[in-house]
Amino acid sequence: MKEKVRSILDILKDRYPDALCALHYGKDYELMIAVRLSAQCTDARVNLVTPALFAAYPTLESFASANVSDVEAYVHSCGFYRQKAKDIVSSCQILLRDHGGKVPNTMEALLKLPGVGRKTANLLLGDLYAEPGSVVCDTHCIRICGRLGLSQGKDPEKVERQLRKILPPEESSDFCHRIVLFGRDTCTARNPKCESCPLAIHCKEINYV
């Protein structure tokens, strides 16, 4: 398994040398907001919405004092806009009140923010703080790691625990970003491009098409 993981990491690293988050942001709390908006929404849509949103509310203080209904208008196209707008305003208030205006750097504190689950918390820890062992278990990660035989099942927290055991901690965050890119351009949920897949030698379901 160790050799298999190393091979997969090297192939993905060669294919996607820049393991960057697809969401656009400039400040730590902007990433928190963008990730909240991305729930059941594409990163591309979020990136279309956030420029106007961040221009309208250029500071953490402005988000914290915003009228939720006004924020709703900006994020409407992201879906579930009422809950997302409420969570955004509430989270920004908590950052100011309890964390000195910074996104917290512990899983425990992040999970107390409205709308933040383990997937979001791991992404924030990995991207903002380069926290070793940050594993973002989104649908791409769960699907592809299952196909590659790196994990079993579809429960995000269980898959996260399985991947933590086999991924080098210092590479886990970048691995997850690369898996997302790989899942979008090659190992798609439907009609994966198996004939041109650089990881085909490691796939246990290569014959499913």
Secondary structure, 3 states (H helix, E strand, C coil): CHHHHHHHHHHHHHHCCCCCCCCCCCCHHHHHHHHHHCCCCCHHHHHHHHHHHHHHCCCHHHHHCCCHHHHHHHHHHHCCHHHHHHHHHHHHHHHHHHCCCCCCCCHHHHCCCCCCCHHHHHHHHHHHHCCCCCCCCCHHHHHHHHHCCCCCCCCHHHHHHHHHHHCCHHHHHHHHHHHHHHHHHCCCCCCCCHHHCCCHHHCCCCCCC
